[in-house]
Amino acid sequence: MADVAEAAEQILVSTVEAPHDTPADWTPNVLAFACHYCAFAAADLAGVMRLSYSPSVKIIRLPCTGKLDHIHILSAFEKGVDGVFAAG
C-alpha cells in the first residue's frame, strides 16, 4: 500500500514541477479584494508615493474582508481572472 501512495506522490510532484509553456507577453489578470481600513489604505498610500504596480491588478475595496464570501472568489475565477488576492 505504501508503494501506491509513494507512486501517486511522485506523479503529483512531477506534474507540479513540469515546465509550463507561458507566452513571453502574457500578464496575469489579478483581482484584489482589499479591506477599506488596512489593505486599501496601503494601496492608496502607494499611489500617493508614486509607487507603481502592474496595471493588470484590479483592486476592489470592501468594508471588511471578513465579509468576503467564497462565492465572489469562485465567480471571479469563472469570469477568467487568473488570481485572487484577499488582504485585510
C-alpha positions in Angstrom: 0.0 0.0 0.0 2.9 2.3 0.7 4.2 1.8 -2.8 0.9 3.1 -4.3 0.9 6.2 -2.1 4.6 6.8 -3.0 3.9 6.4 -6.7 0.9 8.8 -6.5 3.1 11.4 -4.7 5.8 11.1 -7.4 3.2 11.7 -10.1 1.9 14.7 -8.3 5.4 16.2 -7.7 6.4 15.6 -11.4 3.1 17.3 -12.5 3.7 20.3 -10.3 7.3 20.7 -11.3 6.7 20.2 -15.0 7.7 23.3 -17.1 4.8 25.4 -18.3 4.8 27.0 -21.7 3.8 30.5 -20.9 3.9 33.1 -23.6 6.5 35.8 -23.1 3.9 38.6 -23.4 1.4 37.1 -21.0 0.4 39.1 -17.9 -1.8 37.6 -15.3 -5.2 39.2 -14.6 -5.4 39.6 -10.8 -8.3 40.7 -8.7 -7.5 42.1 -5.2 -10.2 42.3 -2.5 -8.9 44.9 0.0 -10.1 46.0 3.4 -11.0 49.7 3.4 -9.1 50.5 6.6 -6.0 48.3 6.1 -5.0 47.0 2.7 -6.8 49.6 0.6 -5.2 52.3 2.7 -1.8 50.8 1.9 -2.6 50.7 -1.8 -3.8 54.3 -1.7 -0.6 55.3 0.1 1.4 53.5 -2.6 -0.4 55.7 -5.2 0.3 58.9 -3.2 4.0 57.9 -3.1 4.0 57.3 -6.8 4.9 53.6 -6.4 3.8 51.5 -9.3 2.3 48.0 -9.6 1.1 46.1 -12.6 -2.0 47.6 -14.3 -3.4 44.1 -14.6 -4.1 44.2 -10.8 -7.7 45.4 -10.2 -8.5 46.4 -6.6 -12.0 46.1 -5.1 -12.5 48.0 -1.8 -14.5 46.2 0.8 -15.7 47.5 4.2 -14.0 44.4 5.7 -12.5 41.3 4.0 -14.1 39.2 6.8 -17.4 39.7 4.9 -15.9 38.4 1.6 -17.9 35.4 0.6 -16.3 32.4 -1.2 -18.9 32.8 -4.0 -17.3 36.1 -5.1 -13.9 34.4 -5.3 -15.2 31.5 -7.3 -17.2 33.8 -9.6 -14.1 35.8 -10.3 -12.3 32.6 -11.5 -15.3 31.6 -13.6 -15.1 35.0 -15.3 -11.5 34.5 -16.3 -9.4 36.0 -13.5 -6.0 34.3 -13.2 -5.5 35.1 -9.5 -7.4 36.4 -6.5 -5.8 38.3 -3.6 -7.7 39.0 -0.4 -6.0 41.4 2.0 -7.3 42.7 5.3 
